[in-house]
Amino acid sequence: MAKKSAIARNNKRMRMVSKYMDIRLELKSIANDSKISFEDKMEARKKLALLPKNSSPVRIRNRCQKTGRPRGYMRFFGLSRISMRELALKGHLPGIRKGSL
């Protein structure tokens, strides 16, 4: 089980990403547009740099929904490899079975 503080920090980052998503997309589109003047692009980049670091989607860590484990994450299931194996062996994941049987 992961530390509660690490899980809470990641959840806070997810909330910040959703809060600043529209502003960030608008500023990035201005900064990457070739038709806009250089000064406007630089102004958009400055405003983008002033946004909180945790509002960037790159800072979100994929974590297991069951345990919060950050390593061995399987995106399709939203679980770590350990949790996925436990649930698959119990038969709680439909269509999944052990390969050597």
MOPAC internal coordinates of N, CA, C and O (Angstrom, degrees):
PM7 1SCF
backbone

  N    0.0000 0     0.00 0     0.00 0    0    0    0
  C    1.4494 1     0.00 0     0.00 0    1    0    0
  C    1.5238 1   108.67 1     0.00 0    2    1    0
  O    1.2310 1   120.69 1   -47.29 1    3    2    1
  N    1.3059 1   116.29 1   132.71 1    3    2    1
  C    1.4554 1   121.79 1  -178.90 1    5    3    2
  C    1.5242 1   110.39 1   -75.80 1    6    5    3
  O    1.2310 1   121.03 1   -19.73 1    7    6    5
  N    1.3232 1   115.63 1   160.27 1    7    6    5
  C    1.4621 1   119.77 1   177.05 1    9    7    6
  C    1.5265 1   109.74 1   -64.02 1   10    9    7
  O    1.2310 1   120.82 1   -39.89 1   11   10    9
  N    1.3071 1   116.04 1   140.11 1   11   10    9
  C    1.4698 1   121.41 1  -179.75 1   13   11   10
  C    1.5183 1   110.93 1   -61.14 1   14   13   11
  O    1.2310 1   120.41 1   145.74 1   15   14   13
  N    1.3307 1   116.82 1   -34.26 1   15   14   13
  C    1.4651 1   120.03 1  -178.68 1   17   15   14
  C    1.5280 1   111.56 1   -67.54 1   18   17   15
  O    1.2310 1   120.38 1   143.52 1   19   18   17
  N    1.3325 1   116.87 1   -36.48 1   19   18   17
  C    1.4699 1   120.34 1   179.10 1   21   19   18
  C    1.5233 1   110.66 1   -68.24 1   22   21   19
  O    1.2310 1   120.93 1   140.26 1   23   22   21
  N    1.3320 1   115.82 1   -39.74 1   23   22   21
  C    1.4654 1   119.90 1   178.07 1   25   23   22
  C    1.5253 1   110.18 1   -66.66 1   26   25   23
  O    1.2310 1   120.51 1   137.39 1   27   26   25
  N    1.3293 1   116.64 1   -42.61 1   27   26   25
  C    1.4694 1   121.24 1   179.60 1   29   27   26
  C    1.5250 1   111.00 1   -64.08 1   30   29   27
  O    1.2310 1   120.33 1   140.36 1   31   30   29
  N    1.3231 1   116.97 1   -39.64 1   31   30   29
  C    1.4634 1   121.17 1   179.13 1   33   31   30
  C    1.5216 1   110.74 1   -63.53 1   34   33   31
  O    1.2310 1   120.55 1   139.16 1   35   34   33
  N    1.3223 1   116.55 1   -40.84 1   35   34   33
  C    1.4595 1   120.96 1   179.06 1   37   35   34
  C    1.5302 1   110.96 1   -67.31 1   38   37   35
  O    1.2310 1   120.36 1   140.57 1   39   38   37
  N    1.3365 1   116.91 1   -39.43 1   39   38   37
  C    1.4614 1   120.49 1   177.37 1   41   39   38
  C    1.5239 1   111.37 1   -65.01 1   42   41   39
  O    1.2310 1   120.64 1   143.06 1   43   42   41
  N    1.3266 1   116.39 1   -36.94 1   43   42   41
  C    1.4667 1   120.91 1   176.48 1   45   43   42
  C    1.5280 1   110.13 1   -63.30 1   46   45   43
  O    1.2310 1   120.60 1   139.17 1   47   46   45
  N    1.3268 1   116.46 1   -40.83 1   47   46   45
  C    1.4664 1   120.36 1   178.07 1   49   47   46
  C    1.5183 1   110.95 1   -63.60 1   50   49   47
  O    1.2310 1   120.15 1   140.61 1   51   50   49
  N    1.3358 1   117.33 1   -39.39 1   51   50   49
  C    1.4633 1   120.06 1   178.63 1   53   51   50
  C    1.5263 1   111.18 1   -63.20 1   54   53   51
  O    1.2310 1   120.62 1   139.36 1   55   54   53
  N    1.3251 1   116.42 1   -40.64 1   55   54   53
  C    1.4696 1   119.73 1   177.87 1   57   55   54
  C    1.5247 1   111.22 1   -64.65 1   58   57   55
  O    1.2310 1   120.47 1   139.18 1   59   58   57
  N    1.3378 1   116.71 1   -40.82 1   59   58   57
  C    1.4620 1   120.16 1   179.98 1   61   59   58
  C    1.5249 1   111.46 1   -67.04 1   62   61   59
  O    1.2310 1   120.12 1   142.11 1   63   62   61
  N    1.3189 1   117.37 1   -37.89 1   63   62   61
  C    1.4706 1   120.92 1   178.54 1   65   63   62
  C    1.5155 1   110.01 1   -61.28 1   66   65   63
  O    1.2310 1   120.59 1   134.48 1   67   66   65
  N    1.3307 1   116.48 1   -45.52 1   67   66   65
  C    1.4678 1   119.05 1  -179.12 1   69   67   66
  C    1.5303 1   111.33 1   -68.80 1   70   69   67
  O    1.2310 1   120.16 1   148.25 1   71   70   69
  N    1.3215 1   117.29 1   -31.75 1   71   70   69
  C    1.4679 1   121.26 1  -179.65 1   73   71   70
  C    1.5284 1   111.50 1   -68.12 1   74   73   71
  O    1.2310 1   120.27 1   136.99 1   75   74   73
  N    1.3309 1   117.09 1   -43.01 1   75   74   73
  C    1.4669 1   122.01 1  -174.50 1   77   75   74
  C    1.5310 1   113.11 1   -98.54 1   78   77   75
  O    1.2310 1   119.37 1  -172.74 1   79   78   77
  N    1.3266 1   118.82 1     7.26 1   79   78   77
  C    1.4632 1   121.40 1  -173.85 1   81   79   78
  C    1.5319 1   112.47 1   -59.52 1   82   81   79
  O    1.2310 1   120.16 1   132.40 1   83   82   81
  N    1.3252 1   117.30 1   -47.60 1   83   82   81
  C    1.4650 1   120.53 1  -177.09 1   85   83   82
  C    1.5250 1   111.78 1   -63.67 1   86   85   83
  O    1.2310 1   120.57 1   135.28 1   87   86   85
  N    1.3321 1   116.52 1   -44.72 1   87   86   85
  C    1.4693 1   120.93 1  -179.89 1   89   87   86
  C    1.5185 1   109.95 1   -62.69 1   90   89   87
  O    1.2310 1   120.96 1   134.58 1   91   90   89
  N    1.3376 1   115.76 1   -45.42 1   91   90   89
  C    1.4654 1   120.93 1  -178.13 1   93   91   90
  C    1.5334 1   111.25 1   -63.02 1   94   93   91
  O    1.2310 1   119.96 1   137.06 1   95   94   93
  N    1.3293 1   117.68 1   -42.94 1   95   94   93
  C    1.4709 1   120.70 1   179.77 1   97   95   94
  C    1.5254 1   111.15 1   -64.32 1   98   97   95
  O    1.2310 1   120.70 1   138.94 1   99   98   97
  N    1.3342 1   116.26 1   -41.06 1   99   98   97
  C    1.4672 1   120.15 1   179.41 1  101   99   98
  C    1.5235 1   111.15 1   -63.49 1  102  101   99
  O    1.2310 1   120.19 1   133.73 1  103  102  101
  N    1.3276 1   117.24 1   -46.27 1  103  102  101
  C    1.4671 1   120.67 1  -179.28 1  105  103  102
  C    1.5270 1   111.43 1   -66.62 1  106  105  103
  O    1.2310 1   120.20 1   141.73 1  107  106  105
  N    1.3276 1   117.22 1   -38.27 1  107  106  105
  C    1.4675 1   119.61 1   178.81 1  109  107  106
  C    1.5196 1   111.87 1   -67.45 1  110  109  107
  O    1.2310 1   120.34 1   143.68 1  111  110  109
  N    1.3360 1   116.95 1   -36.32 1  111  110  109
  C    1.4646 1   118.99 1   178.69 1  113  111  110
  C    1.5299 1   110.50 1   -67.76 1  114  113  111
  O    1.2310 1   120.17 1   143.22 1  115  114  113
  N    1.3231 1   117.28 1   -36.78 1  115  114  113
  C    1.4664 1   120.57 1   176.68 1  117  115  114
  C    1.5249 1   110.34 1   -66.58 1  118  117  115
  O    1.2310 1   120.47 1   135.75 1  119  118  117
  N    1.3351 1   116.71 1   -44.25 1  119  118  117
  C    1.4616 1   121.27 1  -176.78 1  121  119  118
  C    1.5295 1   112.58 1   -67.26 1  122  121  119
  O    1.2310 1   119.96 1   152.68 1  123  122  121
  N    1.3220 1   117.67 1   -27.32 1  123  122  121
  C    1.4677 1   120.56 1  -177.53 1  125  123  122
  C    1.5227 1   113.79 1  -100.69 1  126  125  123
  O    1.2310 1   119.68 1   179.32 1  127  126  125
  N    1.3235 1   118.22 1    -0.68 1  127  126  125
  C    1.4622 1   122.03 1  -178.71 1  129  127  126
  C    1.5251 1   109.87 1   -78.83 1  130  129  127
  O    1.2310 1   120.12 1   -52.08 1  131  130  129
  N    1.3297 1   117.38 1   127.92 1  131  130  129
  C    1.4712 1   121.15 1  -177.46 1  133  131  130
  C    1.5286 1   112.45 1   -79.35 1  134  133  131
  O    1.2310 1   119.76 1   165.27 1  135  134  133
  N    1.3254 1   118.07 1   -14.73 1  135  134  133
  C    1.4618 1   121.14 1  -177.64 1  137  135  134
  C    1.5246 1   113.09 1   -86.92 1  138  137  135
  O    1.2310 1   120.23 1   169.00 1  139  138  137
  N    1.3173 1   117.16 1   -11.00 1  139  138  137
  C    1.4662 1   121.14 1  -177.21 1  141  139  138
  C    1.5255 1   109.18 1   -92.12 1  142  141  139
  O    1.2310 1   120.99 1   -30.25 1  143  142  141
  N    1.3322 1   115.72 1   149.75 1  143  142  141
  C    1.4626 1   120.76 1  -177.57 1  145  143  142
  C    1.5314 1   111.18 1   -65.87 1  146  145  143
  O    1.2310 1   121.80 1   -21.36 1  147  146  145
  N    1.3251 1   114.17 1   158.64 1  147  146  145
  C    1.4616 1   121.20 1  -177.82 1  149  147  146
  C    1.5234 1   111.54 1   -62.11 1  150  149  147
  O    1.2310 1   120.17 1   140.97 1  151  150  149
  N    1.3252 1   117.28 1   -39.03 1  151  150  149
  C    1.4682 1   121.56 1  -178.62 1  153  151  150
  C    1.5262 1   111.04 1   -64.47 1  154  153  151
  O    1.2310 1   120.42 1   139.04 1  155  154  153
  N    1.3390 1   116.80 1   -40.96 1  155  154  153
  C    1.4623 1   120.59 1   178.96 1  157  155  154
  C    1.5289 1   111.01 1   -67.46 1  158  157  155
  O    1.2310 1   120.97 1   143.05 1  159  158  157
  N    1.3258 1   115.76 1   -36.95 1  159  158  157
  C    1.4556 1   120.01 1   177.18 1  161  159  158
  C    1.5265 1   110.70 1   -63.11 1  162  161  159
  O    1.2310 1   120.78 1   135.86 1  163  162  161
  N    1.3340 1   116.12 1   -44.14 1  163  162  161
  C    1.4612 1   119.95 1  -179.36 1  165  163  162
  C    1.5262 1   111.19 1   -66.41 1  166  165  163
  O    1.2310 1   120.52 1   143.62 1  167  166  165
  N    1.3288 1   116.61 1   -36.38 1  167  166  165
  C    1.4598 1   120.74 1   176.88 1  169  167  166
  C    1.5387 1   110.67 1   -63.73 1  170  169  167
  O    1.2310 1   120.59 1   138.56 1  171  170  169
  N    1.3314 1   116.49 1   -41.44 1  171  170  169
  C    1.4662 1   120.57 1   177.81 1  173  171  170
  C    1.5214 1   110.88 1   -64.69 1  174  173  171
  O    1.2310 1   120.37 1   141.05 1  175  174  173
  N    1.3342 1   116.91 1   -38.95 1  175  174  173
  C    1.4690 1   120.46 1   178.46 1  177  175  174
  C    1.5258 1   111.11 1   -65.48 1  178  177  175
  O    1.2310 1   120.22 1   141.85 1  179  178  177
  N    1.3381 1   117.18 1   -38.15 1  179  178  177
  C    1.4635 1   120.45 1   178.06 1  181  179  178
  C    1.5236 1   110.67 1   -64.78 1  182  181  179
  O    1.2310 1   120.46 1   136.45 1  183  182  181
  N    1.3298 1   116.72 1   -43.55 1  183  182  181
  C    1.4623 1   120.31 1   178.73 1  185  183  182
  C    1.5250 1   110.69 1   -64.79 1  186  185  183
  O    1.2310 1   120.65 1   143.59 1  187  186  185
  N    1.3236 1   116.37 1   -36.41 1  187  186  185
  C    1.4603 1   121.26 1   178.14 1  189  187  186
  C    1.5306 1   110.46 1   -64.90 1  190  189  187
  O    1.2310 1   120.77 1   141.64 1  191  190  189
  N    1.3286 1   116.13 1   -38.36 1  191  190  189
  C    1.4608 1   120.55 1   179.99 1  193  191  190
  C    1.5241 1   111.96 1   -69.98 1  194  193  191
  O    1.2310 1   120.21 1   155.51 1  195  194  193
  N    1.3331 1   117.20 1   -24.49 1  195  194  193
  C    1.4628 1   120.72 1  -179.98 1  197  195  194
  C    1.5325 1   113.04 1   -80.03 1  198  197  195
  O    1.2310 1   120.24 1   165.66 1  199  198  197
  N    1.3290 1   117.15 1   -14.34 1  199  198  197
  C    1.4629 1   119.50 1   177.47 1  201  199  198
  C    1.5332 1   109.27 1   -67.91 1  202  201  199
  O    1.2310 1   119.80 1   -25.16 1  203  202  201
  N    1.3254 1   117.98 1   154.84 1  203  202  201
  C    1.4688 1   120.03 1   179.57 1  205  203  202
  C    1.5313 1   111.82 1   -60.86 1  206  205  203
  O    1.2310 1   120.83 1   -34.92 1  207  206  205
  N    1.3277 1   116.01 1   145.08 1  207  206  205
  C    1.4630 1   120.79 1   179.81 1  209  207  206
  C    1.5205 1   111.28 1   -59.86 1  210  209  207
  O    1.2310 1   120.59 1   139.86 1  211  210  209
  N    1.3176 1   116.48 1   -40.14 1  211  210  209
  C    1.4598 1   120.21 1  -175.96 1  213  211  210
  C    1.5238 1   113.16 1   -73.80 1  214  213  211
  O    1.2310 1   119.87 1   178.71 1  215  214  213
  N    1.3315 1   117.85 1    -1.29 1  215  214  213
  C    1.4630 1   119.59 1   176.54 1  217  215  214
  C    1.5296 1   111.42 1   -86.84 1  218  217  215
  O    1.2310 1   120.62 1   179.61 1  219  218  217
  N    1.3284 1   116.42 1    -0.39 1  219  218  217
  C    1.4611 1   120.83 1   177.24 1  221  219  218
  C    1.5267 1   109.93 1   -85.38 1  222  221  219
  O    1.2310 1   119.81 1   -49.42 1  223  222  221
  N    1.3389 1   117.97 1   130.58 1  223  222  221
  C    1.4666 1   119.57 1  -178.24 1  225  223  222
  C    1.5306 1   113.89 1   -65.33 1  226  225  223
  O    1.2310 1   119.60 1   163.66 1  227  226  225
  N    1.3093 1   118.36 1   -16.34 1  227  226  225
  C    1.4565 1   121.60 1  -179.60 1  229  227  226
  C    1.5305 1   110.98 1   -68.51 1  230  229  227
  O    1.2310 1   120.22 1   155.86 1  231  230  229
  N    1.3256 1   117.18 1   -24.14 1  231  230  229
  C    1.4627 1   120.98 1  -175.97 1  233  231  230
  C    1.5330 1   113.76 1   -82.61 1  234  233  231
  O    1.2310 1   120.23 1   174.10 1  235  234  233
  N    1.3257 1   117.16 1    -5.90 1  235  234  233
  C    1.4614 1   120.08 1   178.52 1  237  235  234
  C    1.5231 1   108.89 1   -77.51 1  238  237  235
  O    1.2310 1   121.15 1   -44.59 1  239  238  237
  N    1.3289 1   115.41 1   135.41 1  239  238  237
  C    1.4629 1   121.51 1  -179.90 1  241  239  238
  C    1.5201 1   108.68 1  -105.78 1  242  241  239
  O    1.2310 1   120.00 1   -50.38 1  243  242  241
  N    1.3369 1   117.61 1   129.62 1  243  242  241
  C    1.4566 1   120.77 1   175.27 1  245  243  242
  C    1.5180 1   108.70 1   -69.38 1  246  245  243
  O    1.2310 1   120.58 1   -53.05 1  247  246  245
  N    1.3205 1   116.49 1   126.95 1  247  246  245
  C    1.4560 1   121.68 1  -178.96 1  249  247  246
  C    1.5250 1   110.39 1  -130.31 1  250  249  247
  O    1.2310 1   120.92 1   -28.33 1  251  250  249
  N    1.3305 1   115.84 1   151.67 1  251  250  249
  C    1.4619 1   122.56 1   176.79 1  253  251  250
  C    1.5254 1   109.00 1   -61.81 1  254  253  251
  O    1.2310 1   120.45 1   -45.99 1  255  254  253
  N    1.3364 1   116.75 1   134.01 1  255  254  253
  C    1.4571 1   121.31 1   179.66 1  257  255  254
  C    1.5265 1   111.94 1   -68.81 1  258  257  255
  O    1.2310 1   120.67 1   152.12 1  259  258  257
  N    1.3166 1   116.32 1   -27.88 1  259  258  257
  C    1.4606 1   121.00 1  -176.02 1  261  259  258
  C    1.5306 1   112.16 1   -86.24 1  262  261  259
  O    1.2310 1   120.30 1   133.17 1  263  262  261
  N    1.3291 1   117.02 1   -46.83 1  263  262  261
  C    1.4636 1   120.47 1  -172.69 1  265  263  262
  C    1.5194 1   114.00 1  -113.18 1  266  265  263
  O    1.2310 1   119.60 1   160.49 1  267  266  265
  N    1.3198 1   118.38 1   -19.51 1  267  266  265
  C    1.4571 1   121.00 1  -177.04 1  269  267  266
  C    1.5191 1   113.47 1    85.89 1  270  269  267
  O    1.2310 1   120.45 1  -174.16 1  271  270  269
  N    1.3273 1   116.74 1     5.84 1  271  270  269
  C    1.4663 1   120.79 1  -178.48 1  273  271  270
  C    1.5321 1   110.34 1   -65.69 1  274  273  271
  O    1.2310 1   119.87 1   -50.05 1  275  274  273
  N    1.3642 1   117.86 1   129.95 1  275  274  273
  C    1.4660 1   120.13 1  -177.66 1  277  275  274
  C    1.5238 1   114.27 1   -86.58 1  278  277  275
  O    1.2310 1   119.94 1   159.98 1  279  278  277
  N    1.3297 1   117.73 1   -20.02 1  279  278  277
  C    1.4658 1   120.51 1  -176.63 1  281  279  278
  C    1.5197 1   110.73 1   -97.92 1  282  281  279
  O    1.2310 1   120.43 1   -27.87 1  283  282  281
  N    1.3211 1   116.79 1   152.13 1  283  282  281
  C    1.4568 1   121.52 1   176.99 1  285  283  282
  C    1.5185 1   112.15 1    67.85 1  286  285  283
  O    1.2310 1   120.56 1  -145.38 1  287  286  285
  N    1.3320 1   116.53 1    34.62 1  287  286  285
  C    1.4589 1   122.11 1  -176.51 1  289  287  286
  C    1.5220 1   110.23 1   -80.48 1  290  289  287
  O    1.2310 1   120.37 1   -48.70 1  291  290  289
  N    1.3339 1   116.89 1   131.30 1  291  290  289
  C    1.4656 1   122.01 1   176.53 1  293  291  290
  C    1.5125 1   107.87 1  -108.07 1  294  293  291
  O    1.2310 1   120.98 1   -69.87 1  295  294  293
  N    1.3124 1   115.74 1   110.13 1  295  294  293
  C    1.4563 1   122.44 1  -172.54 1  297  295  294
  C    1.5308 1   112.94 1   -60.71 1  298  297  295
  O    1.2310 1   120.04 1   142.80 1  299  298  297
  N    1.3134 1   117.52 1   -37.20 1  299  298  297
  C    1.4607 1   121.43 1  -176.90 1  301  299  298
  C    1.5285 1   111.50 1   -61.13 1  302  301  299
  O    1.2310 1   120.83 1   142.10 1  303  302  301
  N    1.3337 1   116.01 1   -37.90 1  303  302  301
  C    1.4605 1   120.94 1  -178.19 1  305  303  302
  C    1.5242 1   112.59 1   -96.65 1  306  305  303
  O    1.2310 1   120.09 1   156.38 1  307  306  305
  N    1.3275 1   117.43 1   -23.62 1  307  306  305
  C    1.4607 1   120.70 1  -174.70 1  309  307  306
  C    1.5159 1   111.74 1    75.41 1  310  309  307
  O    1.2310 1   120.95 1  -157.08 1  311  310  309
  N    1.3337 1   115.79 1    22.92 1  311  310  309
  C    1.4626 1   121.90 1  -176.81 1  313  311  310
  C    1.5209 1   109.69 1  -129.42 1  314  313  311
  O    1.2310 1   121.42 1   -17.61 1  315  314  313
  N    1.3380 1   114.89 1   162.39 1  315  314  313
  C    1.4566 1   119.13 1   172.67 1  317  315  314
  C    1.5252 1   108.22 1   -78.68 1  318  317  315
  O    1.2310 1   120.72 1   -12.75 1  319  318  317
  N    1.3128 1   116.22 1   167.25 1  319  318  317
  C    1.4692 1   120.95 1  -177.73 1  321  319  318
  C    1.5261 1   110.85 1   -62.70 1  322  321  319
  O    1.2310 1   120.45 1   146.49 1  323  322  321
  N    1.3143 1   116.74 1   -33.51 1  323  322  321
  C    1.4635 1   121.03 1  -178.08 1  325  323  322
  C    1.5284 1   110.32 1   -70.59 1  326  325  323
  O    1.2310 1   120.60 1   131.73 1  327  326  325
  N    1.3206 1   116.46 1   -48.27 1  327  326  325
  C    1.4680 1   121.01 1   179.91 1  329  327  326
  C    1.5220 1   110.85 1   -64.99 1  330  329  327
  O    1.2310 1   120.72 1   140.90 1  331  330  329
  N    1.3269 1   116.23 1   -39.10 1  331  330  329
  C    1.4625 1   120.28 1   179.51 1  333  331  330
  C    1.5221 1   110.45 1   -63.29 1  334  333  331
  O    1.2310 1   120.16 1   138.43 1  335  334  333
  N    1.3186 1   117.29 1   -41.57 1  335  334  333
  C    1.4638 1   121.50 1  -179.54 1  337  335  334
  C    1.5288 1   110.49 1   -65.68 1  338  337  335
  O    1.2310 1   120.43 1   136.64 1  339  338  337
  N    1.3343 1   116.79 1   -43.36 1  339  338  337
  C    1.4690 1   120.30 1   178.86 1  341  339  338
  C    1.5283 1   111.23 1   -59.74 1  342  341  339
  O    1.2310 1   120.65 1   131.49 1  343  342  341
  N    1.3230 1   116.37 1   -48.51 1  343  342  341
  C    1.4595 1   120.61 1  -178.51 1  345  343  342
  C    1.5295 1   111.93 1   -66.83 1  346  345  343
  O    1.2310 1   120.51 1   143.77 1  347  346  345
  N    1.3455 1   116.62 1   -36.23 1  347  346  345
  C    1.4624 1   120.16 1   179.55 1  349  347  346
  C    1.5245 1   110.95 1   -67.64 1  350  349  347
  O    1.2310 1   120.10 1   139.24 1  351  350  349
  N    1.3199 1   117.42 1   -40.76 1  351  350  349
  C    1.4651 1   120.57 1  -179.61 1  353  351  350
  C    1.5289 1   111.76 1   -69.21 1  354  353  351
  O    1.2310 1   120.45 1   150.07 1  355  354  353
  N    1.3336 1   116.75 1   -29.93 1  355  354  353
  C    1.4645 1   120.76 1   176.74 1  357  355  354
  C    1.5278 1   111.73 1   -78.50 1  358  357  355
  O    1.2310 1   120.60 1   165.55 1  359  358  357
  N    1.3410 1   116.46 1   -14.45 1  359  358  357
  C    1.4577 1   120.78 1   179.82 1  361  359  358
  C    1.5139 1   113.67 1    87.31 1  362  361  359
  O    1.2310 1   119.94 1  -159.33 1  363  362  361
  N    1.3341 1   117.72 1    20.67 1  363  362  361
  C    1.4596 1   121.83 1  -178.81 1  365  363  362
  C    1.5330 1   112.86 1   -87.80 1  366  365  363
  O    1.2310 1   120.20 1   170.27 1  367  366  365
  N    1.3190 1   117.23 1    -9.73 1  367  366  365
  C    1.4602 1   121.37 1   177.38 1  369  367  366
  C    1.5219 1   108.00 1  -108.72 1  370  369  367
  O    1.2310 1   119.65 1   -73.30 1  371  370  369
  N    1.3236 1   118.27 1   106.70 1  371  370  369
  C    1.4629 1   119.90 1  -176.14 1  373  371  370
  C    1.5268 1   112.35 1   -65.72 1  374  373  371
  O    1.2310 1   121.33 1   -43.16 1  375  374  373
  N    1.3243 1   115.05 1   136.84 1  375  374  373
  C    1.4557 1   121.02 1   177.97 1  377  375  374
  C    1.5018 1   114.26 1    86.02 1  378  377  375
  O    1.2310 1   119.45 1   178.44 1  379  378  377
  N    1.3205 1   118.65 1    -1.56 1  379  378  377
  C    1.4626 1   122.12 1  -178.94 1  381  379  378
  C    1.5290 1   108.27 1  -109.17 1  382  381  379
  O    1.2310 1   120.99 1   -50.08 1  383  382  381
  N    1.3374 1   115.71 1   129.92 1  383  382  381
  C    1.4609 1   119.29 1   175.26 1  385  383  382
  C    1.5115 1   108.91 1  -144.71 1  386  385  383
  O    1.2310 1   121.16 1   -16.14 1  387  386  385
  N    1.2953 1   115.39 1   163.86 1  387  386  385
  C    1.4517 1   121.12 1  -177.69 1  389  387  386
  C    1.5178 1   110.19 1   -66.93 1  390  389  387
  O    1.2310 1   120.23 1   -42.35 1  391  390  389
  N    1.3305 1   117.16 1   137.65 1  391  390  389
  C    1.4551 1   121.81 1  -173.62 1  393  391  390
  C    1.5058 1   114.77 1   -71.23 1  394  393  391
  O    1.2310 1   119.61 1   152.09 1  395  394  393
  N    1.3325 1   118.35 1   -27.91 1  395  394  393
  C    1.4517 1   120.16 1  -174.77 1  397  395  394
  C    1.5211 1   113.01 1   -89.44 1  398  397  395
  O    1.2310 1   119.37 1  -178.18 1  399  398  397
  N    1.3072 1   118.80 1     1.82 1  399  398  397
  C    1.4626 1   120.37 1   179.49 1  401  399  398
  C    1.5018 1   112.26 1   -88.19 1  402  401  399
  O    1.2310 1   120.10 1   180.00 1  403  402  401

